[in-house]
């Protein structure tokens, strides 16, 4: 019964909006037709946008791997002073929302940015770092590579050291050991990170919009919806293509995660990483500095911009001020409070649903579990602009009882879409926590007379709280930094979030300072939430090992 209700709920929240978008692509005047499909694929602009989207995804994964794999190799296989600091530095780009990173990189590497001004003054040279697709790929590479790094490092850390020792006994060592043994064993973890990165690139709307490069699929869908309207069939076709690309990547992602390999076969073969001497430590840090230096630029750029009173054609601001923060905190405080309210509510909804779904998948032994898992994981592959368009088409004009207004004209639609899009985070977090919890605890409670529901609420939930909170915090920080769906769903400025305010401010005359200040607030919220989630995850791992 519970599974059926959840299938009905998720079907209404996920499947129906997506079906409405797909119907908009192939139905015109209540009759099926391929007119929109043929019209879109005949447009050179769409063909370029599709080619650019695929190219950017491949380039970001390839270039990001050049940074991520060496860093994962260093942090997972070696022990040296400052290794944890290096790991933290490698994760820092994840706390920078893509659109904020685009603002910062434009300020530092743009045509009149800090680097080009320095090069022009000293050498009479300048480079078009941020022009066109090149700029989009640069920003996405330097912000998304940690996804590949984390997945690869986890896979390398999970390899049974007995396999490495066996290879060494057979004569493999040095680069040959890593190339022939370790990296092939970690390929599925790497593939999972690469595919998740590709999905993020396809979904990214903020970066190309901030860099004024709309020749990608997500910006094309957004531009058509905002200029032509919700009924535009060609926008639905573009969204259908986005869904197809993301679902294929998600399918490959689940296969990469779902298949077992020769890793973590037993704890007996585990040992600590190879300790590096002074020379090795210096080499490791030199390599890390070379790889990480460009990726740490956004934090510097957006912070300087947020406190600059005047920043003309000079390398650094000529005057500093805190007025931008006073403006956003006193004149437009609703951006901050709306962000916290929407994200907290969405995370709470996700924690409840994620815990129940994860328990049913692991302990329920009921029919329909496969369908429930598929529905719970699908939002990971649905671009925000597609989900937002689906809700606008599906629920436009649908009035909420007691409010006298349609769902899409209130802030509740933002909470619902945020919750739907972040459900996979809490499902995976709760699922991992439940896997580490022996069923004997619940069985003992049931043996003492508790029903399954009571045992779940009084025994299981308190024991998996840490994993549940990790998933909830990840859902919170993702919702707090969302821009793709927010731009379409905010019906009035007073309902806007920090991301919305930063985007609007950056496109207004004299709004770069306040926009950067709003961006810094987003970074602070994401960094705080991610930091707490990481601490909880590490404590949970330590508790499990003990």
N, C-alpha and C positions, 0 to 999 in steps of 0.2 A: 504493500500500500504506500509506504513512504517513498519507495523507488519510483512508483508510478506518479506520485505527486511531484517529485523532483524532476522527472522527465517532462511532465507537463509544464512546470514552471520554467525550466531551462529552454524547452522548446519555444515557449511564448517569448522569452527574453532574448534568445539567440537566433533560433532558426527562422521564426516568422519575419523579423526585420531583414535578415539576409535574403530570404525568399522574395520579399517585396522588392528589394533592389534588383535581384535577378529577373523578376517578372517585368520590371521597368525596362530591362534591356531587350526583352524579346516579345513584349506585348505592346501594341499600339492600337488605340481605339477599341479595346476589348477583343482584339484578334491577334493570334500569334504571327510574328513576322520576323524576318532577318534584316529588315531595313536599317535598323540602328547599327547592327553588327557590321554590315557591309559599308555603311556610311563612315563609321569610325575607322575601320581598317583601311579605307581608301584615303584617309586624310594623312598627308605626309607628316603633319605635326604629331599625330598619335603614334605613327611608326617610329619617329625620332624619340618620342617620350618613352615608348616601350623599350627601344634599343638602349637608351640612356639608363633606364631603370635597371635592366639586366647588366649592363656594363658597369654601372656604379656598384651594384651588389657584388659582382665578381672582383672588381678592383679593391673594394673596401676589405673583403675577406682576404684577398691575396696580400695586399700591403699590410693589413692589420696582423696577418700571420707572421710577417717578417719581424714585427715588434713583439707579438704575444708569445710565440713559441720559445725564443731564447730566454725571455723573462720567466716563463713557466719552467723551463729546464733549470734555470739558476735557482729559483725559489723552492722547487720540489725535490731536487736531487743533491743539493749541496748545503752544508752548514758553514756559515761565516758570520762575523760580527755585522749586525744591522740587517740581517735577512728579513726579519719581520717588518722593519721600517721600509725596506725595498718592496715587500709585498703590499704594504699600505699605500705607498706612492704609486704602485702600478694600478691600484684600484681607484685612485682619486678621480680619474676622468669619468668614472661611472656616476659621480655625484653631480656632474655638470649636465643639465638638460641640453639636448642638441641645439635648440634655438638660442640658448644662452651662450653655448660654445661658438655658434656662428657669429654672434655679436662680438665676442671677445677676439676671435681670430680675425675678423674684419678690421678691428681696431689695431691689431698687432701686425698682421701680414697683408692687409689690404693695400690698395694703390697708394693711399696716404697714411698707411700705418707706421708703427714704430720701426719695424725692420727696414722697410723700403725707404723711409726718410733717412735712417742711418746710412744705408748703402748709397743713397743719392748724395748726401752731404760729404761722405768720405771718398767714394769711388766714382760718383756720377752714374751709378747703375741703379736699376729697379727691376723687379721681377713680378710678373702677374700671378702671384701665388693663388689669389682668391677669385680669379676670373672664370666664369662659366662653370662647367661640370667639374673642372679641376678643383675649384674651391669647395664644392659640395663633397667630393670624394676625400679631400684633405681633412675637412672637419669631421666627417663621419669616421674616417680611419682612426684619427687620434682620439675619438671619444668612444668608439665601440670595440677597440681591440681588447680591453680587459675581459670582455665576454669570452673571447677565444682563450685568453690567458688563464682564466679561472678554470674553464672546462679542461684544458690541456694539463694544467698543474694537478687537478684532482685525479685525472687518469694516470699521470706519471706517479703520483704518490700512492695510488692503489695497486701498482704492480708488485706482485710478490717478489721479494728480493731473492728468494731461492732460484727463480728463473734467471735472474741476472748473474748469480754466482755460478749456475750451471753453464751459462754461455761463456763466462770467463774461464772456467775449467777446460772448455773446448777450444780456447784460443782467441775468443773475441775480446777486444779491449778498445778503449779510447773511442774515437769517432765511429769505428766499425760497430762497436757494441751499441752505441746510441742509434746509429742509422739502421742496423739490421735487426735489433732486438727491442729496444725501449720505445722508439718512436712508432714502429708498427703496432706494438701492443697498446699504445695510447691513441691510436688513430680514431677510434670510435668516440672517445671523449673530445678530441679535436674536432671531429666532424659535427658533433652536437653543437659545440660552440660556434663553429663556422656557419652552420645553418641558422642558428638563432640570430647571429649577426646579420645574415642575409635578410631574415624576416624584419629585423629592425630597420634596415636600410630601406626596404620596400615601404614600410609604414611611415617613415620619417617625412613629415610635412613641414615642420618648422624650419629646418636647415635650408632647404631650397627657397622657401618664401623669404627668409631673412636675407639670403644672398641674392635675391631677385633673379632666380633661375627656375622658371616654371616648367621647363621642358622635361618633366618627369611625370609619371603616372599620378601619384598622389596630388601634387599641385594642380595638374590638369583637371582632376575630378573636383577639387575644391573650387577652382576658378569657374568651372562650368555651373556648379550648383549655386554659387554666390552671384553669378551674373545672369544666368538664364532661368534658374529655378529648380525646385525639387522634381518637377515632372520631366526634366530633360532626360530623354532616353539614352543619349550618348554618354552622359555622366554615369548612368547605370552600367553601361557597357564597360567603361573604364574601371569602375569599381568591381565588376565581375572578373576582369582580367587580374586586378590586384588580389582578389580572393583566391583565384586559381594559382597564382604564383606563390602566395603565402601558404596555401594548403599543401601544395606539393612539397615545399620546404619543411612544413610541419610533419608531414608523413615521413619524410626522410629522417627528420630529427627524432621522431619516436622510434623509428627502426634503429637508429644509432644508439639510443639509450636502452632500448628493449632487449638487444641481443647481448648475450654474455660472452665474455672472452677470458683469456688467461690472466686475469688480474684479481688481486685479493683472494687467492685460493686458500690462504690460511694465514693466521697471524704469526705462526712460528717462524716464517721466513723473513719477517719484517725486522729492519734495523734502521738506525738513524742515517741521515744523509752523509755524504763524503765531506769530511772537514777540510777546509781550504786553509793554506798558510797565508802569510802576509802578502806574498806575490799574487796568489790566487784571489785573495780578497780584493786587492787593488784592481786586478783585471776584471773581476765580477762587477765592481762598482763603476769602473770606467765604461764597460759595456752597457750597464744599466743607465748611466747618465746619458750616454749617446742616444739610447732608445727612448728614454722618458722625457728628456728636456723639451722637445716640441709639444708633447702631450700635456705638460703642466702649464703651458702658456695661457689657457683660457681663464684660470683663476686670477692670474695677475692682471690680464687685460680688462676683465669685467670689473674687478675691484678698483683699478685706477680710474676707469670711466665713471664709476658710480660716485667717486669723490672729487671729480674734476670740475672746476668752475669754468675754466677755459682750456680747450685742447685743440688748438689750431694746427697749422702745419709744423708741429714740433715733435720731437721724439717723446718727450714726457709732458704731462699737463703743466701749463704755465701758472695755474692757480688751483688751489684745492678748497673744498667746501663740504660740509655735511648737510647742506640744504636739501639735496635730493632725497635723503633718507627722511628728513623732517616732512617733506612734501608727501611722500608716499605713505608715511605712517600717520600723518595728521589730516591730510586732505583727501586721501583715498584709502582709508583703513579697511574698507569693505573688501578689497582684494585679498588681504591677508586672512581676515576672518572667514570669508567665503571659501578660500582654499582649505583652511583647517576644518571647517564644518563639513564640506563635501567629502574630503578625503577620509576623515575619521568615520563618518557614517558609512561610506562605501567599504572601508576596511572592516568595520563591525559586521556588516551584512556578509561579507566574504568569509570572515572567520567562522560565523555560524554555519553557513552553507558548506564551506570547505571541510570543517570537522565532520559534519554529518556524511557528506559524500565520501570522504576518505575512509571513515569507519565502515560504511556500507560496502565499499570496494574491497576492503581487507577482511572484514569480519562478518559481513552481512550474509553471504552465501545465498543471494537472491537472484532471480532472473532479471535481466535488463542491466546488469552491472557493466557490461561492455558498452552499451549505448550511453549509460550515465557517464562513464569515463570519457568517452569520445566527446560528448557535449560539454563536459567540464573543461576539456583541454583545448577545444576549438578556438575560444576567444584569443588564445595566444597567437593565432595566425590571422586574425581579422584586423586589418588596418583601422585605426581610429576614425579616419574620415569615412570609411565604408560603414562602420557601425553607427556613426552619428547620422549619416544619410538614411540608413535603414530605419532608425527611430523617428527621424523627421517625416519620412514618407508614411510609416506605419501608424504613428500615433498623432500626426498633425490633425488638430480638430477634435481629438478624443478628450473629452472633459473629465476631470477628476471629481468624483462625488464630494460635495462639501466645499470645493474650492471655486467652482464656477469658472474655471480656466482650463485650457488644454494642457496636457502633460508637457508638451514641448515648449510651452511658454513659461514654465516655472523652473525653479532650480532643482526640483526633484529629478528631472530628466538627466541632469549631470551626475547626480548620485547613482542613479540606476545604471547609466552607461559606464561610469567608472567601476562600479561593482561587477558588472558583467565582464568587462575587459580584464579585470585583475583577479578573477576567480581562480585561474590556474595557479597563482602564487600560493594561496592558502590551501588549495587541494594538495599541492605537492609538499608544502610544509607539514601539514597534518599527516599526510600519508607517510612521510619519512619518520615522523615522531611515533606513529602507531607501529611501524615496522620494528622499531627498536623496543617496543613495549611487549613483553611476553603475554600471550592470551591468558595465562594462568591467573593473573590478577582479576580479570573479569569473571573467569570461571569460578574462582573462589568466592567472589561476591554473590554470584548466582547460586552457588552451593549453600550459602547462608540465607537464601530466601529472597534476594533482590531480583527483580525482573531485569530483562536485558536492557530496557530503557533506563531503569534506575541505576544499574551497574555502569552504564555508559556515562550518565550524568554525574554520578557521585564518585566513580573510581577512574574511568578512562580520561575524561576531560581534564581533571586536575593534574594527571600524570603527563599529559601531552601539552600542557599550557605553554611551555617554552617553545616548542616547535610551532604551535599555533600562533604565538605572538610574532615569531620570525616571519611567517607567511603574511600575517596581518600588517606588519611594519613595511614589508616589501610592497604590499598592495597600497599602503598609505603613501609611500614616497613616490610610487609610480603615478598614482592619481594626482598627487600634489604638483607634479611637474608636467602633467599632460597638456598638450597643445592641439594635437591633431583633431580630436573630437570636440574639444572646448570651443575652438573658433567657430564651428558650425552650430553648436548647441546654445551658446550664450545669446539669449534673445534681447537682453537689455544690458547696458554697461554696468549698472549697479549689481548685476548678478555675476560679473566677471571674477576671474581668479587672478593670482599673481602672474601666471603664464600669459593669460589674456591681456592683462594690463601692460606687461612688458612688451608684448608684440605690438599693441596699439601705440604705446608711447614711443617705441623705436621708429615708428612710421609717421610720427608727427614732428613738425618743426620745433626744435628745442627740447625734444623729449628723450634724447639719448641718455642724459644723466639719470632722470627718474626711471627710465626703462632699465638701465643697468642696475640701479638700486633694487628694483623689483627682482631682477635676475639674481642678485646676490642673496636676497631673502629666499628665493627658491633653492639655491645651492645650499644655504644654511639648513633649511628644512630637510632636504634630501640627505645631506651629510649626517645630520643628527639621527634621522631615522635609520639610515644604513649602518651607522656606527653601533647603535643599540642592537639592531638585528644581528650584526656580526658578533657582538659580545655574547648575546643569548645563544647563538649557534655554537660558538666555541665552548661555552659552559656546558651546553647540552652534549657536545661531542666528548668532553672530558668526563662527564657523568656516565655516559654510555660505556667508555673504555674502562672506567673504574668498576 
